[in-house]
Amino acid sequence: FPDRRALCMAENATHNMHNILTLRGAVVRDTRIWAHYLNETIALFGDEAEVAFASHHWPTWGRERIVDHLAGQRDMWAYLHDQTLRMTNQGLTGAEIAERMELPPAVARRWANRGYYGSVSHNVKAIYQRYMGWFDGNPAHLWEHPPVEQARRFAADYGGVPALVAKGREYAAAGDLRFAATLLGHAVFAAPDDTAARQALAGVYETLGHGAENGPWRNFYLMGAQELRGSIAHTALETTNPEMAMALTVDMLIDSLAIRIDGPRAWDEKLTMTWNVTDEGRTWHLLLSNGALTYRSTDTAPTAGGPAADLTLSLTKQQLLAVLVGRGLDDVHVDGAPQVLATLVGLLDAPDPDFSIVTP
């Protein structure tokens, strides 16, 4: 905002180390680009801005302080990116790099670079993930047992769940909370109803949470303890908000249906639908085949002579939203078999907002 000499920054320059991969899940952000654009920002606006601010946190006042803040964040992101790749090229995995990574003292002692939101540990693993994916090159990790099967074998090898819990308590008492969490996590997955295992692991998570500098880590640890103690609150999801729904494109609406198709139940179903969305001026052609819902769109309705869809709906986008939330086909022009829509809806899976995390 040049008339106010106010520079609005994105989340790559806040007053703590940001997350480049949110623990809730997301696409990994590009720290190389972040550092590049911070450098460009300094060159473009460093001599003009008198206040800098972002979507979160408080403003930074004064040209020198603004440049100093942006440069500190730039160097942090560039260092994390480049050193992660340097150590990757030396054969280290993401977890190994995360243990070795140490920011330069001049970068680390800056208050705005502390890991209150992101952390060196999980941001390094995220950079590794962006370039290398989930596989670390060790073939033992290509086809590991899923958590419950691993847990059962750990419990058997340790002499049963009580012995595994006892060993986990020993590690916790010795201060090795990280490995205590690993062993007790196996105990819980091997015997989800074992009260001793659940309480022991909850105590470890609570201690880890109270000692975490990083806010999201603390939240995950304490929520894990809460789940183990059986007091998880129900999460209410609002999926029918009309303003949010109208902001979605038709492509997004179909994609949201596609990821809810129960694939195995839909293997042997095949159906076609056409949606003529009149106020969009486009037509969407949907195909359910081999458990996958795919689509394409055209500017106009299909020309005569082509294969007719099993069901064709001509409607506005608002009417489409009403149809998708189960309000029926009233006032919708229908050609074909209406039960096709019921078949598709019957194959949709309902998401579970309260699924377990630290228990099977």
PyMOL commands that set and color helices and strands:
alter all, ss='L'
color gray80, all
select helices_A, chain A and resi 31-45+63-88+94-100+105-108+111-113+120-132+139-141+147-157+161-173+177-190+195-210+215-228+242-247+250-258+263-266+317-324+339-346
alter helices_A, ss='H'
color red, helices_A
select strands_A, chain A and resi 6-8+51-53+60-61+271-277+282-289+292-298+311-315+333-336
alter strands_A, ss='S'
color yellow, strands_A
deselect
rebuild
show_as cartoon
